[in-house]
Amino acid sequence: MCPDLLVCRPALDKGCGRGAPAASIDLAIDMTTDPWGGFTMPYITTRDDEQIFFYDWGSGPPVVFIHGWPLNADAWHDQMKAVVDNGFKAIAHDRRGHGRSSQPWDGYDFDTFADDLDDLLTALDLRDVTLVAHSMGGGELARYIGRHGTSRISKAVLLSAVPPLMLKTADNPEGTPQEVFDKIKKGILTERSQFWKDTADGFFGANRPGNKVTQGNKDAFWLMAMAENIQAGVACVDAFSATDFTEDLKKFDIPTLIVHGDDDQVVPIAASGDKSAKIIQNSTYKVYQGGSHGIALVPGDKEKFNADLLDFLRS
């Protein structure tokens, strides 16, 4: 057990409670003792010696879930249980700077995130994988395919995902103005705890009449957001707003399910789902009427998405 619980978290201190880190040229799975509960928590060591936490549940064809910003792997528990209960293996990781993974000062760009994902798939030797990605995670999925191809991948799912480009430009007039992203960063830097509480309403559509959003939804969002470090919070805004994934999407050569809510207040559908569906050749596009950005967590839409996901996995 760690001698100082206030100082030494396993994901933050590579020397606490574990052996020497794996060499940078190797990828290793490291089972670290959790000081609070005494159980083991799995990590992989990346090529640059960072620690990435992951869940690995069940057995069968692998489904890897990639979370959005500012969340972590816990956002996928409902979907992970659904796929495991139906004969699939479910894996989800915390992106660097989020949740239980390493909290470095830099490296918050999509090339790095995609390479972290490749390190995970390689360390676990996963093949015939279905990648399921939400929001910013959709950029991670797209850049992974752009950089590493689809030799390990059989299908992909983009849920409320940011590709091809969020930022409004002359060539992307449907995008979101830069001032909006500047405001987000200012909110994080001014008082991030209150900012996340305020942001949860729009994330889930709790500001819409007749919504089914619970206080539990909003509390879970806040808890996960507060586990993201402040530097990652700000740097990721720059990354997901301005990165253009158009060329990555053109490299998709696998069946792809695209799901987006037409009332998404975070990643508006006109600049994202609508365009991705036109770029990706072998895609199925489902638009959820009145759907928010938090489809996978909101009662009603969550169950619908789980059913659509399972149908796609079985197809």
Secondary structure, 3 states (H helix, E strand, C coil): CCCCCCCCCCCCCCCCCCCCCCCCCCCEEEEEECCCCCCEEEEEECCCCCEEEEEEECCCCEEEEECCCCCCHHHHHHHHHHHHCCCCEEEEECCCCCCCCCCCCCCCCHHHHHHHHHHHHHHCCCCCEEEEEECHHHHHHHHHHHHHCCCCEEEEEEECCCCCCCECECCECCCECHHHHHHHHHHHHHHHHHHHHHHHHHHHCCCCCCCCCCHHHHHHHHHHHHCCCHHHHHHHHHHHHHCCCHHHHCCCCCCEEEEEECCCCCCCHHHCHHHHHHHCCCEEEEEECCCCCCCCCCCCHHHHHHHHHHHHHHC
